[in-house]
Amino acid sequence: MSRSEPQQPATGKVMTDPVRYPSSASVPVRTKRGFALVLMTLLVPGSAQIVAGDRKLGRIALRVTLAAWALLAVTLLLLVVNRSLLINILTNQFASLVIILVLVALALGWAFLFINTLRLIRPVLLAPAARPAVGIALVLALVLSSGTLGYAAYLLNVGRNAIGNIFAGGPTIDPVDGRYNFLMMGGDAGDDRTGRRPDSLSVLSVDAKSGQTAIISVPRNLQNAQFSEDSPMRKIYPDGYDCGDVCLINAINTEVTNDYADLYPGVDDPGAQATLEAVSGTLGITVQAYVLVDMAGFAKLIDAMGGIKIKAGGWVPMSGYFDEITRTHGMPLGWIPAGEQTLDGEHALWYGRSREYVDDYSRIQRQQCVQQAMLKQLDPATLLSKFEDIASAGTKVVESNISSSQLGSFVDLAMKAKGQEVKRLTIGPPDFDASFSTVPDFDIIHAKVGQLLASASGPQAAAPVDSMVQASSVGGGLQASSPLLPAAGLPAGLAAQQTPPPSSDFTPVTTTPDGEPITEELLNQLKREGNEEAIRQLVATNGQCAPQ
Protein backbone atom coordinates (compact mmCIF):
# COMPACT_ATOMS: atom_id res chain seq x y z
CA MET A 1 0.00 0.00 0.00
CA SER A 2 1.03 3.58 -0.49
CA ARG A 3 1.80 5.92 2.40
CA SER A 4 -1.51 7.68 1.70
CA GLU A 5 -3.47 4.65 2.97
CA PRO A 6 -1.66 2.98 5.88
CA GLN A 7 -1.85 -0.76 6.36
CA GLN A 8 -4.61 -2.02 8.57
CA PRO A 9 -3.66 -3.73 11.84
CA ALA A 10 -2.42 -7.31 11.66
CA THR A 11 -5.44 -8.42 13.64
CA GLY A 12 -7.50 -7.92 10.48
CA LYS A 13 -9.71 -5.40 12.23
CA VAL A 14 -11.43 -3.20 9.67
CA MET A 15 -10.72 0.54 10.11
CA THR A 16 -13.93 2.56 10.13
CA ASP A 17 -12.54 6.11 9.51
CA PRO A 18 -14.29 7.03 6.23
CA VAL A 19 -11.93 9.94 5.49
CA ARG A 20 -8.70 7.95 5.56
CA TYR A 21 -10.23 4.57 4.65
CA PRO A 22 -13.02 5.22 2.09
CA SER A 23 -13.35 1.50 1.23
CA SER A 24 -15.36 0.93 4.40
CA ALA A 25 -17.70 3.91 3.77
CA SER A 26 -21.04 3.97 1.99
CA VAL A 27 -21.35 5.36 -1.56
CA PRO A 28 -22.97 8.66 -0.45
CA VAL A 29 -20.23 9.20 2.15
CA ARG A 30 -17.53 8.58 -0.48
CA THR A 31 -19.12 11.24 -2.70
CA LYS A 32 -19.24 13.77 0.14
CA ARG A 33 -15.65 12.86 1.01
CA GLY A 34 -14.54 13.55 -2.58
CA PHE A 35 -16.10 17.03 -2.67
CA ALA A 36 -14.77 17.78 0.83
CA LEU A 37 -11.18 16.92 -0.10
CA VAL A 38 -11.39 19.15 -3.22
CA LEU A 39 -12.72 22.03 -1.11
CA MET A 40 -10.04 21.54 1.54
CA THR A 41 -7.27 21.63 -1.07
CA LEU A 42 -8.76 24.81 -2.53
CA LEU A 43 -9.19 26.66 0.76
CA VAL A 44 -6.30 25.26 2.87
CA PRO A 45 -3.74 23.56 0.61
CA GLY A 46 -2.18 20.60 2.44
CA SER A 47 -5.12 19.96 4.77
CA ALA A 48 -6.50 17.15 2.60
CA GLN A 49 -3.17 15.34 2.76
CA ILE A 50 -3.00 15.69 6.55
CA VAL A 51 -6.42 14.12 7.14
CA ALA A 52 -6.48 11.57 4.32
CA GLY A 53 -3.04 11.04 2.85
CA ASP A 54 0.67 11.67 3.29
CA ARG A 55 0.87 13.67 6.50
CA LYS A 56 4.48 14.73 5.85
CA LEU A 57 3.52 16.20 2.48
CA GLY A 58 0.51 17.83 4.10
CA ARG A 59 2.60 19.46 6.83
CA ILE A 60 5.05 20.87 4.27
CA ALA A 61 2.20 22.21 2.13
CA LEU A 62 0.45 23.68 5.15
CA ARG A 63 3.61 25.52 6.23
CA VAL A 64 3.91 26.99 2.72
CA THR A 65 0.23 27.95 2.84
CA LEU A 66 0.64 29.75 6.16
CA ALA A 67 3.73 31.56 4.84
CA ALA A 68 1.81 32.63 1.74
CA TRP A 69 -1.05 33.91 3.90
CA ALA A 70 1.44 35.86 6.01
CA LEU A 71 2.94 37.46 2.90
CA LEU A 72 -0.55 38.30 1.66
CA ALA A 73 -1.34 39.95 5.01
CA VAL A 74 1.88 42.00 4.79
CA THR A 75 0.96 43.01 1.24
CA LEU A 76 -2.49 44.19 2.31
CA LEU A 77 -0.93 46.08 5.23
CA LEU A 78 1.51 47.84 2.87
CA LEU A 79 -1.38 48.67 0.57
CA VAL A 80 -3.00 50.55 3.43
CA VAL A 81 -0.01 52.15 5.18
CA ASN A 82 2.66 52.48 2.46
CA ARG A 83 1.20 52.03 -0.99
CA SER A 84 4.17 53.59 -2.79
CA LEU A 85 6.60 51.10 -1.22
CA LEU A 86 4.41 48.21 -2.36
CA ILE A 87 4.29 49.54 -5.93
CA ASN A 88 8.05 50.12 -5.89
CA ILE A 89 8.55 46.47 -4.91
CA LEU A 90 6.22 45.26 -7.66
CA THR A 91 7.90 47.43 -10.30
CA ASN A 92 11.49 46.72 -9.26
CA GLN A 93 13.07 44.51 -11.91
CA PHE A 94 14.78 42.12 -9.46
CA ALA A 95 11.99 42.00 -6.87
CA SER A 96 9.33 41.46 -9.52
CA LEU A 97 11.34 38.58 -10.99
CA VAL A 98 11.52 36.93 -7.57
CA ILE A 99 7.76 37.40 -7.10
CA ILE A 100 7.10 35.89 -10.53
CA LEU A 101 9.19 32.83 -9.70
CA VAL A 102 7.43 32.44 -6.34
CA LEU A 103 3.99 32.70 -7.97
CA VAL A 104 4.94 30.09 -10.58
CA ALA A 105 6.27 27.75 -7.87
CA LEU A 106 3.09 28.18 -5.81
CA ALA A 107 0.94 27.55 -8.87
CA LEU A 108 2.82 24.33 -9.71
CA GLY A 109 2.80 23.17 -6.09
CA TRP A 110 -0.94 23.80 -5.77
CA ALA A 111 -1.56 21.90 -9.00
CA PHE A 112 0.48 18.96 -7.65
CA LEU A 113 -1.64 18.95 -4.49
CA PHE A 114 -4.83 18.75 -6.57
CA ILE A 115 -3.43 15.80 -8.53
CA ASN A 116 -2.51 14.14 -5.24
CA THR A 117 -6.00 14.90 -3.91
CA LEU A 118 -7.53 13.18 -6.95
CA ARG A 119 -5.53 10.07 -6.04
CA LEU A 120 -6.80 10.30 -2.47
CA ILE A 121 -10.39 10.57 -3.66
CA ARG A 122 -9.99 7.26 -5.59
CA PRO A 123 -12.63 7.90 -8.28
CA VAL A 124 -13.10 4.14 -8.84
CA LEU A 125 -14.83 3.97 -5.44
CA LEU A 126 -17.34 6.68 -6.41
CA ALA A 127 -20.72 6.01 -7.94
CA PRO A 128 -20.53 6.30 -11.76
CA ALA A 129 -22.87 9.31 -11.72
CA ALA A 130 -20.73 11.13 -9.12
CA ARG A 131 -17.37 10.73 -10.87
CA PRO A 132 -17.88 13.47 -13.52
CA ALA A 133 -19.22 15.93 -10.91
CA VAL A 134 -16.23 15.43 -8.59
CA GLY A 135 -13.85 15.60 -11.55
CA ILE A 136 -15.38 18.86 -12.81
CA ALA A 137 -15.24 20.36 -9.32
CA LEU A 138 -11.56 19.47 -9.05
CA VAL A 139 -10.74 20.96 -12.46
CA LEU A 140 -12.61 24.19 -11.65
CA ALA A 141 -10.82 24.45 -8.31
CA LEU A 142 -7.48 23.83 -10.05
CA VAL A 143 -8.15 26.61 -12.59
CA LEU A 144 -9.35 28.98 -9.86
CA SER A 145 -6.24 28.42 -7.75
CA SER A 146 -3.21 27.51 -9.84
CA GLY A 147 -4.63 29.20 -12.91
CA THR A 148 -5.10 32.48 -11.06
CA LEU A 149 -1.57 32.40 -9.66
CA GLY A 150 -0.12 31.52 -13.06
CA TYR A 151 -2.03 34.34 -14.75
CA ALA A 152 -0.92 36.80 -12.07
CA ALA A 153 2.70 35.76 -12.73
CA TYR A 154 2.14 36.26 -16.45
CA LEU A 155 0.67 39.75 -16.03
CA LEU A 156 3.45 40.73 -13.65
CA ASN A 157 6.00 39.59 -16.24
CA VAL A 158 4.21 41.62 -18.95
CA GLY A 159 4.35 44.68 -16.70
CA ARG A 160 7.98 44.01 -15.83
CA ASN A 161 8.97 43.89 -19.49
CA ALA A 162 6.96 47.03 -20.27
CA ILE A 163 8.60 48.95 -17.43
CA GLY A 164 12.03 47.84 -18.60
CA ASN A 165 11.30 48.99 -22.15
CA ILE A 166 9.72 52.35 -21.28
CA PHE A 167 11.40 53.71 -18.17
CA ALA A 168 15.01 54.51 -17.44
CA GLY A 169 17.25 52.99 -14.84
CA GLY A 170 18.91 56.25 -13.93
CA PRO A 171 18.97 58.25 -10.70
CA THR A 172 15.82 59.30 -8.89
CA ILE A 173 14.58 62.89 -8.94
CA ASP A 174 13.58 65.11 -6.03
CA PRO A 175 10.67 67.55 -5.99
CA VAL A 176 11.49 71.20 -6.63
CA ASP A 177 9.58 73.68 -4.49
CA GLY A 178 7.42 70.79 -3.36
CA ARG A 179 6.38 69.72 -6.88
CA TYR A 180 7.25 67.20 -9.58
CA ASN A 181 7.14 68.68 -13.08
CA PHE A 182 6.87 66.33 -16.06
CA LEU A 183 7.02 67.39 -19.69
CA MET A 184 4.46 65.49 -21.77
CA MET A 185 5.28 65.49 -25.49
CA GLY A 186 3.26 64.09 -28.36
CA GLY A 187 5.57 63.62 -31.31
CA ASP A 188 5.50 62.42 -34.89
CA ALA A 189 8.21 60.08 -36.11
CA GLY A 190 8.69 59.05 -39.73
CA ASP A 191 11.16 57.71 -42.26
CA ASP A 192 11.88 61.25 -43.46
CA ARG A 193 12.63 62.57 -39.97
CA THR A 194 15.44 62.17 -37.47
CA GLY A 195 13.81 61.86 -34.09
CA ARG A 196 10.29 62.99 -33.25
CA ARG A 197 8.91 66.48 -33.76
CA PRO A 198 6.77 67.26 -30.70
CA ASP A 199 3.55 68.85 -31.90
CA SER A 200 2.05 68.76 -28.42
CA LEU A 201 3.86 70.14 -25.37
CA SER A 202 2.44 70.34 -21.88
CA VAL A 203 3.85 70.28 -18.37
CA LEU A 204 2.10 68.17 -15.75
CA SER A 205 2.96 69.70 -12.37
CA VAL A 206 2.02 67.59 -9.34
CA ASP A 207 2.22 68.55 -5.67
CA ALA A 208 4.56 66.00 -4.07
CA LYS A 209 2.34 65.53 -1.02
CA SER A 210 -1.27 66.15 -2.00
CA GLY A 211 -1.18 65.16 -5.66
CA GLN A 212 -2.88 68.42 -6.67
CA THR A 213 -2.22 68.87 -10.34
CA ALA A 214 -1.79 71.70 -12.81
CA ILE A 215 -1.36 71.44 -16.58
CA ILE A 216 0.55 74.09 -18.52
CA SER A 217 0.25 73.88 -22.31
CA VAL A 218 2.97 75.36 -24.49
CA PRO A 219 2.04 76.01 -28.14
CA ARG A 220 4.28 74.32 -30.66
CA ASN A 221 4.76 77.63 -32.50
CA LEU A 222 6.21 79.50 -29.51
CA GLN A 223 9.21 81.58 -30.63
CA ASN A 224 12.37 82.67 -28.82
CA ALA A 225 12.10 79.89 -26.22
CA GLN A 226 14.52 80.41 -23.33
CA PHE A 227 16.85 77.59 -22.34
CA SER A 228 17.41 76.91 -18.65
CA GLU A 229 20.63 78.25 -17.16
CA ASP A 230 22.29 74.82 -17.00
CA SER A 231 21.38 73.89 -20.58
CA PRO A 232 24.29 73.22 -23.00
CA MET A 233 22.17 74.90 -25.70
CA ARG A 234 22.72 78.30 -24.07
CA LYS A 235 26.17 78.21 -25.68
CA ILE A 236 24.46 78.10 -29.07
CA TYR A 237 21.52 80.37 -28.29
CA PRO A 238 22.46 82.53 -25.28
CA ASP A 239 19.56 84.94 -25.89
CA GLY A 240 16.96 82.28 -26.55
CA TYR A 241 15.99 80.12 -29.52
CA ASP A 242 15.72 83.12 -31.83
CA CYS A 243 16.53 82.70 -35.51
CA GLY A 244 13.32 83.89 -37.11
CA ASP A 245 10.07 82.14 -37.92
CA VAL A 246 11.74 78.75 -38.31
CA CYS A 247 12.89 78.67 -34.69
CA LEU A 248 9.70 77.36 -33.14
CA ILE A 249 9.97 75.46 -29.88
CA ASN A 250 8.93 72.17 -31.52
CA ALA A 251 11.91 72.39 -33.90
CA ILE A 252 14.43 72.09 -31.06
CA ASN A 253 14.14 68.31 -30.84
CA THR A 254 15.07 67.71 -34.47
CA GLU A 255 17.80 70.38 -34.59
CA VAL A 256 19.56 69.08 -31.50
CA THR A 257 19.22 65.46 -32.65
CA ASN A 258 20.75 66.33 -36.03
CA ASP A 259 23.36 68.96 -35.12
CA TYR A 260 24.07 69.18 -31.40
CA ALA A 261 23.78 65.68 -29.97
CA ASP A 262 27.47 65.90 -28.98
CA LEU A 263 26.50 68.50 -26.36
CA TYR A 264 24.65 65.75 -24.48
CA PRO A 265 27.11 62.87 -23.97
CA GLY A 266 25.51 59.85 -22.36
CA VAL A 267 21.94 61.16 -22.84
CA ASP A 268 19.66 58.67 -24.57
CA ASP A 269 17.54 61.32 -26.34
CA PRO A 270 19.38 64.67 -26.63
CA GLY A 271 16.52 66.27 -28.57
CA ALA A 272 13.96 65.46 -25.90
CA GLN A 273 16.32 66.63 -23.16
CA ALA A 274 16.97 69.94 -24.95
CA THR A 275 13.24 70.48 -25.42
CA LEU A 276 12.75 69.86 -21.70
CA GLU A 277 15.38 72.50 -20.94
CA ALA A 278 13.69 74.97 -23.29
CA VAL A 279 10.32 74.46 -21.61
CA SER A 280 11.96 74.85 -18.19
CA GLY A 281 13.56 78.17 -19.12
CA THR A 282 10.44 79.43 -20.89
CA LEU A 283 8.11 78.72 -17.95
CA GLY A 284 10.62 79.67 -15.25
CA ILE A 285 10.38 76.33 -13.44
CA THR A 286 12.49 73.18 -13.20
CA VAL A 287 11.06 70.35 -15.29
CA GLN A 288 12.65 67.15 -13.99
CA ALA A 289 11.59 64.49 -16.49
CA TYR A 290 9.75 63.89 -19.73
CA VAL A 291 7.37 61.42 -21.28
CA LEU A 292 7.27 61.32 -25.08
CA VAL A 293 4.36 59.63 -26.83
CA ASP A 294 4.72 58.65 -30.48
CA MET A 295 1.43 59.86 -31.95
CA ALA A 296 1.69 57.33 -34.78
CA GLY A 297 1.17 54.57 -32.20
CA PHE A 298 -1.11 56.57 -29.93
CA ALA A 299 -4.21 55.01 -31.49
CA LYS A 300 -3.12 51.56 -30.29
CA LEU A 301 -3.08 52.73 -26.69
CA ILE A 302 -6.61 54.17 -26.98
CA ASP A 303 -7.85 50.96 -28.60
CA ALA A 304 -6.23 48.92 -25.84
CA MET A 305 -8.27 50.92 -23.32
CA GLY A 306 -11.46 50.24 -25.24
CA GLY A 307 -11.78 53.82 -26.51
CA ILE A 308 -12.46 57.10 -24.69
CA LYS A 309 -15.70 58.98 -24.06
CA ILE A 310 -15.93 62.74 -24.60
CA LYS A 311 -18.43 65.52 -25.19
CA ALA A 312 -17.39 67.46 -28.30
CA GLY A 313 -18.42 71.09 -28.72
CA GLY A 314 -18.28 71.13 -32.51
CA TRP A 315 -17.61 69.02 -35.59
CA VAL A 316 -13.95 68.09 -36.20
CA PRO A 317 -12.66 67.23 -39.70
CA MET A 318 -10.42 64.27 -40.44
CA SER A 319 -8.47 66.31 -42.95
CA GLY A 320 -7.65 65.08 -46.43
CA TYR A 321 -4.50 65.76 -48.47
CA PHE A 322 -2.93 69.22 -48.26
CA ASP A 323 -2.42 71.15 -51.49
CA GLU A 324 0.84 73.11 -51.23
CA ILE A 325 -0.18 75.44 -54.07
CA THR A 326 -3.59 76.52 -52.79
CA ARG A 327 -2.60 75.96 -49.15
CA THR A 328 -5.90 74.21 -48.51
CA HIS A 329 -6.96 70.70 -47.59
CA GLY A 330 -8.84 68.42 -49.91
CA MET A 331 -12.15 66.73 -49.12
CA PRO A 332 -12.07 65.47 -45.50
CA LEU A 333 -11.69 61.75 -44.97
CA GLY A 334 -14.52 61.97 -42.48
CA TRP A 335 -15.95 64.05 -39.64
CA ILE A 336 -16.20 63.59 -35.86
CA PRO A 337 -19.65 64.89 -34.85
CA ALA A 338 -20.46 67.28 -32.04
CA GLY A 339 -22.03 65.84 -28.90
CA GLU A 340 -21.24 62.81 -26.78
CA GLN A 341 -18.89 60.43 -28.58
CA THR A 342 -16.95 57.25 -27.91
CA LEU A 343 -13.73 57.52 -29.90
CA ASP A 344 -11.58 54.60 -30.96
CA GLY A 345 -7.86 55.10 -31.41
CA GLU A 346 -7.93 56.42 -34.96
CA HIS A 347 -10.69 58.94 -34.28
CA ALA A 348 -9.14 60.02 -30.96
CA LEU A 349 -5.87 60.67 -32.79
CA TRP A 350 -7.65 62.79 -35.41
CA TYR A 351 -9.64 64.57 -32.73
CA GLY A 352 -6.46 65.62 -30.94
CA ARG A 353 -4.49 66.56 -34.06
CA SER A 354 -6.94 68.21 -36.44
CA ARG A 355 -6.53 71.98 -36.78
CA GLU A 356 -8.25 72.66 -40.10
CA TYR A 357 -10.68 75.63 -39.90
CA VAL A 358 -9.52 76.55 -36.37
CA ASP A 359 -6.27 77.64 -34.74
CA ASP A 360 -3.72 75.65 -32.78
CA TYR A 361 -5.29 76.63 -29.50
CA SER A 362 -8.55 74.84 -30.22
CA ARG A 363 -6.43 71.79 -30.96
CA ILE A 364 -4.57 72.23 -27.66
CA GLN A 365 -7.88 72.27 -25.79
CA ARG A 366 -8.94 69.04 -27.51
CA GLN A 367 -5.57 67.43 -26.76
CA GLN A 368 -5.92 68.30 -23.08
CA CYS A 369 -9.42 66.84 -23.14
CA VAL A 370 -8.17 63.58 -24.69
CA GLN A 371 -5.43 63.33 -22.06
CA GLN A 372 -7.89 63.89 -19.24
CA ALA A 373 -10.37 61.42 -20.72
CA MET A 374 -7.65 58.78 -20.76
CA LEU A 375 -6.70 59.47 -17.13
CA LYS A 376 -10.33 59.54 -16.04
CA GLN A 377 -11.26 56.31 -17.79
CA LEU A 378 -8.11 54.35 -16.96
CA ASP A 379 -9.68 53.06 -13.74
CA PRO A 380 -8.52 49.92 -11.90
CA ALA A 381 -11.19 47.75 -13.57
CA THR A 382 -10.08 48.84 -17.06
CA LEU A 383 -6.41 48.47 -16.18
CA LEU A 384 -6.83 44.96 -14.78
CA SER A 385 -9.14 43.66 -17.50
CA LYS A 386 -7.01 45.04 -20.35
CA PHE A 387 -3.61 45.18 -18.71
CA GLU A 388 -1.82 43.05 -21.29
CA ASP A 389 -3.05 45.10 -24.26
CA ILE A 390 -2.36 48.41 -22.52
CA ALA A 391 1.16 47.37 -21.46
CA SER A 392 1.94 46.04 -24.93
CA ALA A 393 0.71 49.22 -26.60
CA GLY A 394 2.62 51.36 -24.11
CA THR A 395 5.97 49.81 -25.04
CA LYS A 396 5.39 50.84 -28.66
CA VAL A 397 4.39 54.46 -28.13
CA VAL A 398 5.99 55.71 -24.93
CA GLU A 399 9.52 56.83 -24.12
CA SER A 400 10.56 58.38 -20.83
CA ASN A 401 13.60 59.24 -18.74
CA ILE A 402 11.68 58.69 -15.49
CA SER A 403 13.53 56.26 -13.25
CA SER A 404 11.66 52.98 -12.81
CA SER A 405 12.68 53.02 -9.13
CA GLN A 406 10.28 55.95 -8.55
CA LEU A 407 7.25 54.50 -10.27
CA GLY A 408 5.71 53.54 -6.94
CA SER A 409 5.81 57.12 -5.66
CA PHE A 410 4.44 58.54 -8.90
CA VAL A 411 1.66 55.97 -9.23
CA ASP A 412 0.69 56.73 -5.65
CA LEU A 413 0.59 60.45 -6.49
CA ALA A 414 -1.56 59.71 -9.53
CA MET A 415 -4.03 57.88 -7.30
CA LYS A 416 -4.15 60.88 -4.96
CA ALA A 417 -4.66 63.24 -7.91
CA LYS A 418 -7.54 61.23 -9.36
CA GLY A 419 -10.81 63.09 -8.75
CA GLN A 420 -9.15 66.33 -7.62
CA GLU A 421 -9.50 69.61 -9.44
CA VAL A 422 -7.07 70.16 -12.30
CA LYS A 423 -5.87 73.71 -12.89
CA ARG A 424 -4.79 74.68 -16.37
CA LEU A 425 -2.90 77.40 -18.18
CA THR A 426 -2.23 77.80 -21.90
CA ILE A 427 0.51 80.09 -23.21
CA GLY A 428 -1.96 81.30 -25.80
CA PRO A 429 -5.73 81.68 -26.03
CA PRO A 430 -7.73 81.77 -23.87
CA ASP A 431 -5.11 82.90 -21.33
CA PHE A 432 -3.05 85.05 -23.71
CA ASP A 433 -3.65 86.83 -26.98
CA ALA A 434 -3.06 84.66 -30.08
CA SER A 435 -0.05 86.78 -31.12
CA PHE A 436 1.63 86.36 -27.73
CA SER A 437 3.50 83.18 -28.71
CA THR A 438 5.25 85.09 -31.51
CA VAL A 439 6.65 87.78 -29.20
CA PRO A 440 6.31 86.26 -25.72
CA ASP A 441 6.98 88.27 -22.58
CA PHE A 442 8.73 85.77 -20.32
CA ASP A 443 8.31 87.85 -17.17
CA ILE A 444 4.56 87.64 -17.64
CA ILE A 445 4.75 83.89 -18.31
CA HIS A 446 6.83 83.30 -15.18
CA ALA A 447 4.42 85.34 -13.06
CA LYS A 448 1.34 83.52 -14.32
CA VAL A 449 2.98 80.10 -13.97
CA GLY A 450 4.09 80.94 -10.42
CA GLN A 451 0.60 82.04 -9.47
CA LEU A 452 -0.93 78.93 -11.03
CA LEU A 453 1.37 76.58 -9.12
CA ALA A 454 0.85 78.50 -5.87
CA SER A 455 -2.89 77.95 -6.25
CA ALA A 456 -2.30 74.23 -6.89
CA SER A 457 -0.14 73.61 -3.83
CA GLY A 458 -1.14 72.62 -0.33
CA PRO A 459 -4.66 72.62 1.10
CA GLN A 460 -7.14 74.44 -1.10
CA ALA A 461 -8.64 76.33 1.81
CA ALA A 462 -5.26 77.66 2.87
CA ALA A 463 -4.39 78.99 -0.57
CA PRO A 464 -7.41 80.67 -2.18
CA VAL A 465 -7.22 81.17 -5.91
CA ASP A 466 -7.18 84.81 -6.95
CA SER A 467 -8.84 86.36 -9.96
CA MET A 468 -6.09 85.46 -12.37
CA VAL A 469 -6.25 81.65 -12.12
CA GLN A 470 -9.39 79.81 -11.16
CA ALA A 471 -9.79 76.12 -10.51
CA SER A 472 -11.63 73.99 -12.99
CA SER A 473 -13.01 70.52 -12.81
CA VAL A 474 -11.67 67.89 -15.17
CA GLY A 475 -12.59 69.01 -18.65
CA GLY A 476 -12.76 72.67 -17.69
CA GLY A 477 -9.93 75.14 -17.73
CA LEU A 478 -8.40 78.26 -16.30
CA GLN A 479 -10.52 81.31 -16.35
CA ALA A 480 -8.82 84.64 -16.88
CA SER A 481 -10.66 87.62 -15.50
CA SER A 482 -9.89 91.30 -15.34
CA PRO A 483 -8.18 92.96 -13.73
CA LEU A 484 -5.15 90.85 -12.92
CA LEU A 485 -3.57 91.16 -9.52
CA PRO A 486 -1.57 94.42 -9.41
CA ALA A 487 1.06 92.66 -7.32
CA ALA A 488 1.78 90.32 -10.21
CA GLY A 489 3.01 93.23 -12.26
CA LEU A 490 0.94 92.18 -15.29
CA PRO A 491 -0.67 94.71 -17.63
CA ALA A 492 -4.43 94.92 -17.21
CA GLY A 493 -4.76 95.16 -20.98
CA LEU A 494 -3.71 91.52 -21.32
CA ALA A 495 -6.73 90.37 -19.36
CA ALA A 496 -9.08 92.33 -21.59
CA GLN A 497 -7.84 90.33 -24.57
CA GLN A 498 -8.57 87.02 -22.90
CA THR A 499 -11.77 85.00 -23.15
CA PRO A 500 -12.86 82.30 -20.70
CA PRO A 501 -12.29 78.73 -21.89
CA PRO A 502 -15.27 76.39 -22.26
CA SER A 503 -16.61 74.75 -19.13
CA SER A 504 -17.85 71.19 -18.95
CA ASP A 505 -21.49 72.30 -19.12
CA PHE A 506 -21.33 73.78 -22.64
CA THR A 507 -23.95 72.92 -25.25
CA PRO A 508 -22.53 71.27 -28.40
CA VAL A 509 -23.30 73.12 -31.61
CA THR A 510 -25.31 70.67 -33.71
CA THR A 511 -27.41 73.05 -35.85
CA THR A 512 -26.82 75.97 -38.20
CA PRO A 513 -27.94 79.49 -37.22
CA ASP A 514 -31.12 78.74 -39.23
CA GLY A 515 -31.84 75.66 -37.13
CA GLU A 516 -30.86 73.14 -39.81
CA PRO A 517 -29.06 70.06 -38.40
CA ILE A 518 -25.34 69.99 -39.11
CA THR A 519 -24.52 66.75 -40.91
CA GLU A 520 -21.53 65.28 -42.68
CA GLU A 521 -23.40 65.66 -45.97
CA LEU A 522 -23.97 69.38 -45.32
CA LEU A 523 -20.32 70.02 -44.44
CA ASN A 524 -19.06 68.06 -47.46
CA GLN A 525 -21.45 69.95 -49.74
CA LEU A 526 -20.10 73.26 -48.47
CA LYS A 527 -16.59 71.92 -49.06
CA ARG A 528 -17.42 70.96 -52.65
CA GLU A 529 -18.83 74.46 -53.20
CA GLY A 530 -15.62 75.97 -51.85
CA ASN A 531 -17.49 77.72 -49.04
CA GLU A 532 -14.67 77.41 -46.51
CA GLU A 533 -15.88 80.37 -44.47
CA ALA A 534 -19.28 78.79 -43.83
CA ILE A 535 -17.59 75.61 -42.60
CA ARG A 536 -15.25 77.67 -40.42
CA GLN A 537 -18.21 79.31 -38.71
CA LEU A 538 -20.07 76.04 -38.18
CA VAL A 539 -17.08 74.26 -36.56
CA ALA A 540 -15.71 77.26 -34.64
CA THR A 541 -16.62 75.70 -31.29
CA ASN A 542 -14.77 72.41 -31.84
CA GLY A 543 -12.16 73.36 -29.24
CA GLN A 544 -14.80 72.83 -26.57
CA CYS A 545 -14.48 69.39 -25.05
CA ALA A 546 -15.12 67.56 -21.80
CA PRO A 547 -14.27 63.96 -20.85
CA GLN A 548 -17.26 61.81 -19.93
Beta strands, then each sheet from edge to edge (+ up, - down):
strand 1: 179-188
strand 2: 197-207
strand 3: 213-218
strand 4: 289-294
strand 5: 308-312
strand 6: 316-318
strand 7: 322-323
strand 8: 328-329
strand 9: 334-336
strand 10: 339-343
strand 11: 398-400
strand 12: 422-426
strand 13: 545-547
sheet 1: 11+ 4- 1- 2+ 3- 12-
sheet 2: 10+ 5- 13+
sheet 3: 6+ 9-
sheet 4: 7+ 8-
end
